[in-house]
Amino acid sequence: MAAESCHPRGLSWLARSCIPVDPARHIAVPVPISAASTSSNPASDSEESPISALPDELLLECLARVPRASLPPLPVVCRRFAALIASHGFLHLRRAHGRIRPCLLAVSVSSAHGAAVTFARALLQLGASSRPELEVAALPLPPPLLHCAGSSAFAHARAVALGREVFLIGRGATLRVDALTGAARACAPTLFPRKKFAAAAVGGRIYVAGGTALTAAVEEYDPAADAWRVVAEAPRRRYGCAGAAAGGVFYVAGGVAVSGHPGGDGSPRALEAHACAGSVDALHVASGAWAWSARPRAVPGGGCVVGAHAVGLSFWRCGGGGGASRGGGGGGGGGACGWVALEAPPVPRGSVGLGMAVRVAMAGVGAGRVVAVVNVAAVRGHNAAGVGVALEGMVLVYDIGGGKWSRAPYLPPGFRRAACAAVEC
């Protein structure tokens, strides 16, 4: 547990090196001083340490200049450090000093042969001018969190970013991870267990839909209250769908539509499924109304197909409807909503073809880039003779303004099912 006061040893260099030489360059950030941050150690009332004597504004200026690799242990130094690092002023100062960049955060969960579940994160920094940099580190979890980290709870998790925090939503378990420090804690799980579902953030809250045959309910998560609630009923019960958000609209695309109802004992024998990969449902969050529910907006090329044998990989951009959706799959023409085919991605020749299964995770990073993580593997039981070598963790970056693709460093082995989200770090 964090101590009440800050010991000066090992930290005095921090204050000396962070005082601005030019007062005009000092960035003033008002920081509310709480009772916890001003409390002193009773054992040192007669001699206050230099670090404890610093005002919050100056201490925050010092902490904002600490290299990111040294940030994880700082919140446990003392409660005052933890409060300042968690404040909005800390992120504002790091942004002003050019110490944060748009990044892609990938969280991998693995468990082999009954071994303990391990979490790892890969941070891909996308600088404006420098070559993308990849950092991989373990994501340590406090022992109380391990009860919700079963081998299958996060097998097909979705990651959603709200500010500097990433919510890893799994089947009956949710983790909240600070992208800067790596600190994690358990949160309330979804009301209905879901797998391969749609998730996105709209207006500071998280929305999920699909991934279960039991209900068509759309759930909303309030991070301040740490609570989920049902806010709408989707037109279709989808499984294996993808989610996106733009302009206050939550999009649910692709997958398999499940109809019918479970049997009296809860078994799925009365259920039927059919592909609905060429459709998108859109929920206007403010009004709670669904657009295109009568005639789903078409996705070209049958994107977001579950369990299909890929014959190609293409990306499309929607120019209408107040937002963008994504699609992956074979060719095809544009739909009625203004779909436009993008330039072919730089995928190695022969890596995608008949008999291969393709998984694509996408996230908008910064104001003008989209990152796609592509994993390709042979379909089990299919004769994949002549098919190229499988790909794992290939990262493609699309420049929206320039209309060009580029490659970034591959994610390391073990991130094939990683959940991805865009953050500032």
ZATINU-443829 format. One line per field, with one value per residue (C-alpha): residue number from 1; x negated, y negated, z. Coordinates in pm, whole numbers, m for minus. Example, Ala and Ser with C-alpha at 12.3 -4.5 7.8 and 13.67 -1.06 7.14 Angstrom:
BEGIN
pos [1; 2]
c1 [m1230; m1367]
c2 [450; 106]
c3 [780; 714]
***
This chain:
BEGIN
pos [1; 2; 3; 4; 5; 6; 7; 8; 9; 10; 11; 12; 13; 14; 15; 16; 17; 18; 19; 20; 21; 22; 23; 24; 25; 26; 27; 28; 29; 30; 31; 32; 33; 34; 35; 36; 37; 38; 39; 40; 41; 42; 43; 44; 45; 46; 47; 48; 49; 50; 51; 52; 53; 54; 55; 56; 57; 58; 59; 60; 61; 62; 63; 64; 65; 66; 67; 68; 69; 70; 71; 72; 73; 74; 75; 76; 77; 78; 79; 80; 81; 82; 83; 84; 85; 86; 87; 88; 89; 90; 91; 92; 93; 94; 95; 96; 97; 98; 99; 100; 101; 102; 103; 104; 105; 106; 107; 108; 109; 110; 111; 112; 113; 114; 115; 116; 117; 118; 119; 120; 121; 122; 123; 124; 125; 126; 127; 128; 129; 130; 131; 132; 133; 134; 135; 136; 137; 138; 139; 140; 141; 142; 143; 144; 145; 146; 147; 148; 149; 150; 151; 152; 153; 154; 155; 156; 157; 158; 159; 160; 161; 162; 163; 164; 165; 166; 167; 168; 169; 170; 171; 172; 173; 174; 175; 176; 177; 178; 179; 180; 181; 182; 183; 184; 185; 186; 187; 188; 189; 190; 191; 192; 193; 194; 195; 196; 197; 198; 199; 200; 201; 202; 203; 204; 205; 206; 207; 208; 209; 210; 211; 212; 213; 214; 215; 216; 217; 218; 219; 220; 221; 222; 223; 224; 225; 226; 227; 228; 229; 230; 231; 232; 233; 234; 235; 236; 237; 238; 239; 240; 241; 242; 243; 244; 245; 246; 247; 248; 249; 250; 251; 252; 253; 254; 255; 256; 257; 258; 259; 260; 261; 262; 263; 264; 265; 266; 267; 268; 269; 270; 271; 272; 273; 274; 275; 276; 277; 278; 279; 280; 281; 282; 283; 284; 285; 286; 287; 288; 289; 290; 291; 292; 293; 294; 295; 296; 297; 298; 299; 300; 301; 302; 303; 304; 305; 306; 307; 308; 309; 310; 311; 312; 313; 314; 315; 316; 317; 318; 319; 320; 321; 322; 323; 324; 325; 326; 327; 328; 329; 330; 331; 332; 333; 334; 335; 336; 337; 338; 339; 340; 341; 342; 343; 344; 345; 346; 347; 348; 349; 350; 351; 352; 353; 354; 355; 356; 357; 358; 359; 360; 361; 362; 363; 364; 365; 366; 367; 368; 369; 370; 371; 372; 373; 374; 375; 376; 377; 378; 379; 380; 381; 382; 383; 384; 385; 386; 387; 388; 389; 390; 391; 392; 393; 394; 395; 396; 397; 398; 399; 400; 401; 402; 403; 404; 405; 406; 407; 408; 409; 410; 411; 412; 413; 414; 415; 416; 417; 418; 419; 420; 421; 422; 423; 424; 425]
c1 [0; m124; m279; m138; m451; m730; m1090; m1339; m1617; m1644; m1390; m1576; m1730; m1380; m1300; m1635; m1618; m1259; m1256; m1210; m1506; m1279; m978; m786; m796; m640; m296; m60; 198; 436; 433; 685; 509; 686; 658; 475; 209; 138; 125; m217; m387; m344; m696; m844; m637; m942; m1143; m945; m1112; m1197; m967; m672; m734; m695; m362; m144; m197; m577; m563; m325; m566; m842; m636; m520; m881; m959; m1031; m732; m930; m979; m612; m469; m629; m565; m198; m306; m566; m297; 69; m15; m210; 76; 333; 124; 37; 404; 510; 606; 333; 66; 181; 216; m143; m287; m100; m226; m585; m554; m596; m288; m203; 87; 37; 197; 228; 269; 347; 283; 417; 272; 297; 131; 209; 371; 88; 155; 314; 64; 135; m98; m69; m233; m250; m302; m397; m319; m521; m456; m805; m993; m961; m697; m835; m709; m742; m629; m592; m409; m88; m107; 223; 276; 373; 738; 782; 673; 1010; 1170; 889; 995; 847; 1153; 1283; 1072; 1023; 1220; 1215; 1281; 1072; 1231; 1037; 1179; 911; 593; 770; 848; 1136; 1076; 1423; 1441; 1694; 1818; 1514; 1389; 1050; 964; 604; 417; 226; m48; m126; 11; 214; 517; 827; 1140; 1468; 1827; 1886; 2150; 2502; 2503; 2194; 2077; 1820; 1716; 1938; 1943; 1810; 1736; 1724; 1973; 1979; 1764; 1957; 1914; 2174; 2179; 2411; 2424; 2210; 2492; 2797; 2985; 3072; 3063; 3002; 2756; 2572; 2424; 2139; 2095; 1730; 1807; 2070; 1897; 2234; 2395; 2755; 2969; 3051; 3194; 3289; 3093; 3284; 3082; 2905; 2557; 2260; 1909; 1990; 1772; 1838; 1747; 1857; 1871; 2083; 2277; 2373; 2290; 2246; 2289; 2165; 2143; 2138; 2406; 2768; 2925; 3302; 3540; 3523; 3330; 3504; 3684; 3366; 3156; 3010; 2959; 3152; 3432; 3191; 3112; 2829; 2758; 2486; 2564; 2213; 2339; 2539; 2486; 2719; 2673; 2792; 2826; 2724; 2888; 3234; 3213; 3342; 3205; 3134; 3162; 3340; 3590; 3330; 2982; 2711; 2507; 2137; 1953; 1785; 1954; 1725; 1693; 1784; 1755; 1601; 1563; 1276; 1112; 1039; 900; 861; 993; 1073; 1354; 1449; 1806; 1865; 2220; 2435; 2238; 1955; 1730; 1745; 1500; 1513; 1279; 1326; 1330; 1410; 1749; 1911; 1990; 2317; 2590; 2435; 2130; 1874; 1541; 1269; 933; 593; 490; 298; m69; m2; m275; m195; m17; 46; 426; 621; 865; 832; 710; 889; 830; 879; 859; 868; 885; 857; 839; 511; 484; 678; 572; 465; 626; 430; 522; 376; 403; 368; 388; 394; 495; 849; 850; 949; 904; 649; 423; 156; m19; 102; m161; m304; m59; m90; m56; m48; m101; m34; 82; 120; 353; 303; 653; 535; 279; 480; 174; 90; m238; m373; m461; m658; m480; m329; m531; m419; m132; 72; 283; 605; 499; 759; 656; 743; 603; 459; 232; m78]
c2 [0; m347; m544; m873; m1082; m1088; m1002; m1239; m988; m886; m1154; m1477; m1464; m1476; m1815; m1971; m1860; m1962; m2328; m2528; m2750; m2999; m3092; m3187; m2820; m2698; m2546; m2624; m2356; m2414; m2106; m2068; m1983; m1710; m1631; m1308; m1491; m1745; m1501; m1447; m1154; m1187; m1054; m1339; m1636; m1806; m1771; m1778; m1615; m1834; m1633; m1670; m2044; m2092; m2241; m2015; m2227; m2188; m1820; m1755; m1934; m1700; m1383; m1479; m1470; m1120; m874; m652; m336; m464; m551; m211; m206; m573; m542; m309; m554; m747; m835; m1186; m1056; m821; m1103; m1339; m1078; m986; m1349; m1513; m1772; m1502; m1390; m1753; m1833; m1524; m1614; m1973; m1851; m1611; m1303; m1113; m987; m801; m430; m94; 112; 488; 708; 1081; 1343; 1695; 2015; 2343; 2689; 2565; 2323; 1988; 1729; 1469; 1121; 924; 593; 469; 94; m24; m394; m575; m896; m1166; m1146; m858; m490; m307; m154; 159; 232; 555; 610; 832; 694; 778; 828; 808; 1146; 1041; 1002; 1354; 1503; 1339; 1433; 1784; 1957; 1878; 1553; 1336; 1575; 1346; 1024; 679; 376; 30; m286; m572; m838; m682; m372; m54; 172; 537; 694; 1071; 1344; 1266; 1056; 702; 544; 175; 104; m228; m255; m473; m284; 63; 63; 291; 359; 567; 406; 521; 786; 753; 856; 1131; 1345; 1264; 1399; 1252; 948; 584; 313; m60; m382; m665; m980; m847; m521; m172; 17; 389; 598; 951; 1246; 1443; 1640; 1567; 1202; 913; 664; 380; 296; m37; m68; m375; m383; m629; m400; m77; 61; 208; 157; 257; m42; 111; 428; 492; 580; 902; 1133; 1147; 1367; 1294; 930; 620; 283; m76; m427; m765; m1077; m945; m624; m269; m37; 341; 514; 861; 1196; 1465; 1387; 1622; 1674; 1881; 1945; 2186; 2504; 2535; 2656; 2377; 2595; 2437; 2704; 2462; 2200; 2132; 1926; 1766; 1534; 1162; 1048; 802; 587; 317; 199; m152; m271; m646; m650; m979; m888; m510; m463; m212; m323; m81; 178; 255; 263; 319; 112; 343; 412; 484; 817; 988; 846; 976; 1334; 1588; 1922; 1849; 1961; 1643; 1599; 1249; 949; 603; 289; 42; m302; m422; m780; m814; m755; m979; m737; m464; m90; 171; 480; 755; 1027; 1089; 846; 707; 383; 85; 63; m198; m390; m504; m231; m293; m31; m129; m64; 300; 357; 467; 827; 1077; 1248; 1581; 1531; 1499; 1741; 2029; 2247; 1967; 1805; 1432; 1237; 858; 620; 250; m77; m444; m583; m960; m1185; m1044; m680; m339; m39; 316; 623; 920; 1286; 1559; 1935; 2247; 2368; 2692; 2991; 2805; 2908; 2606; 2745; 2468; 2203; 1956; 1942; 1835; 1483; 1380; 1025; 841; 468; 242; m135; m327; m703; m842; m1169; m1017; m705; m481; m171; m109; 165; 142; 391; 722; 803; 1077; 1442; 1506; 1201; 1379; 1325; 998; 732; 394; 33; m311; m517; m812; m694]
c3 [0; m78; 203; 324; 264; 9; 94; m73; m141; m502; m596; m526; m876; m1010; m861; m953; m1318; m1376; m1268; m1591; m1677; m1852; m1636; m1950; m2058; m1738; m1799; m1514; m1438; m1145; m922; m641; m316; m127; 239; 157; m40; 235; 524; 674; 839; 1218; 1265; 1064; 1178; 1319; 997; 674; 374; 72; m156; 80; 98; m277; m389; m601; m914; m901; m806; m1093; m1327; m1209; m1243; m1592; m1713; m1586; m1871; m1939; m1862; m1505; m1443; m1328; m979; m897; m784; m502; m367; m182; m208; m318; m617; m704; m695; m906; m1169; m1199; m1248; m1577; m1520; m1540; m1885; m1998; m1899; m2067; m2384; m2365; m2321; m2615; m2397; m2517; m2864; m3025; m2963; m3023; m2707; m2750; m2450; m2475; m2238; m2246; m2046; m2147; m2007; m1689; m1610; m1450; m1673; m1795; m1927; m2151; m2329; m2646; m2698; m3054; m3061; m3384; m3392; m3648; m3797; m3636; m3718; m3512; m3194; m3023; m2652; m2489; m2116; m1873; m1731; m1360; m1186; m810; m656; m594; m972; m1059; m962; m1266; m1504; m1596; m1898; m2112; m1962; m2193; m2486; m2719; m2518; m2658; m2560; m2542; m2455; m2250; m2219; m2083; m1954; m2146; m2045; m2129; m2151; m2147; m2084; m1735; m1638; m1697; m1629; m1619; m1719; m1699; m2027; m1872; m1553; m1631; m1308; m1336; m1133; m1170; m1274; m1297; m1565; m1835; m1735; m2000; m2070; m2425; m2667; m3005; m2954; m3064; m2832; m2868; m2666; m2721; m2510; m2227; m2190; m2333; m2535; m2614; m2827; m2968; m2872; m2712; m2826; m2505; m2564; m2810; m2530; m2578; m2257; m2148; m1898; m1678; m1559; m1279; m1126; m1237; m1347; m1659; m1769; m2067; m2288; m2606; m2792; m3112; m3431; m3459; m3220; m3372; m3294; m3415; m3492; m3486; m3322; m3402; m3303; m3478; m3439; m3140; m3323; m3212; m3513; m3496; m3813; m3958; m3793; m3778; m3696; m3440; m3448; m3241; m2870; m2649; m2542; m2214; m2043; m2194; m2471; m2815; m3008; m3105; m3242; m3607; m3749; m4084; m4206; m4186; m4268; m4528; m4287; m4026; m3749; m3608; m3267; m3212; m2848; m2750; m2883; m2843; m3199; m3448; m3802; m4096; m3879; m4155; m4435; m4287; m4448; m4672; m4622; m4948; m5003; m4708; m4443; m4088; m4171; m3890; m3975; m4346; m4568; m4690; m5058; m5025; m4798; m4878; m4679; m4743; m4623; m4574; m4683; m4553; m4250; m4014; m3944; m4070; m4040; m4134; m4350; m4443; m4699; m5067; m5342; m5429; m5523; m5310; m5120; m5121; m4831; m5025; m4968; m5138; m5178; m5029; m5177; m5148; m4823; m4842; m4741; m4837; m5164; m5121; m4750; m4790; m5004; m5011; m4704; m4480; m4186; m4140; m3817; m3832; m3534; m3614; m3424; m3515; m3379; m3358; m3592; m3926; m3903; m3879; m3757; m3857; m3687; m3924; m3830; m4097; m4033; m4221; m4158; m3961; m4171; m4499; m4758; m4749; m4983; m5165; m4920; m4800; m4452; m4183; m4047; m3686; m3556; m3885; m3828; m4113; m4078; m4310; m4357; m4413; m4564; m4797; m4875; m4834; m4633; m4454; m4233; m3866; m3654; m3607; m3270; m3098; m3091; m2856; m2957; m3220; m3022; m2863; m2790; m2934; m2853; m2939; m2652; m2582; m2401]
***
